[in-house]
Amino acid sequence: MSVGLVRNPGDGRFFRYYHSEIEQVVSTTETNGAVTVSRLNLDRAGAPPLHAHSREDESWVVLSGRVRFWVGSVGSTSLDKCDVHDAEPGAYVYAPRFVPHTLQPITSTAEILVINSPGALEGYFQSIGAADERHDADHADLLAAYGMVVLDNPPAA
């Protein structure tokens, strides 16, 4: 793509990921692989396990609700070894590749922009599809194919 892009809430393509609906705000194909951005309404039960990426940096912008982030240092393998930060609407959070991280709403739900750079990771989220609850351990091979590793369970709901 060699033009700019403005995408208002609801203008992206929607897909199911476990029990959440995600809006693909900006696709990797629209940015020549530079970035992918998705909008997600996350509840406490939808928190991902502590994990790390080897191929992309990840950022979040909290749009509504309050969100707790666990951010480790390279080599951290458990939630209790991570720093804990609470983020409110308007907060920006960044985790570079190889840094373990997870997040969970403090409020019942939170709306979050998720930004991955480069953007190839969107294929993982779209390939999982709908399910009543998370089953990350069932997708270890797919996670590995996208350069991700699960390090610990998600925070308790």
Salt bridges, closest charged atoms under 4 A:
GLU23 OE1 - ARG39 NE 3.01
GLU30 OE2 - ARG7 NH2 2.82
ASP43 OD2 - HIS19 NE2 3.01
GLU56 OE2 - HIS53 ND1 2.76
ASP57 OD1 - ARG97 NE 3.25
GLU58 OE1 - HIS53 NE2 2.73
GLU58 OE1 - HIS101 NE2 2.79
ASP86 OD1 - ARG68 NE 2.67
GLU111 OE2 - ARG39 NH1 3.80
ASP136 OD2 - ARG134 NE 2.88
ASP138 OD2 - HIS135 ND1 3.89
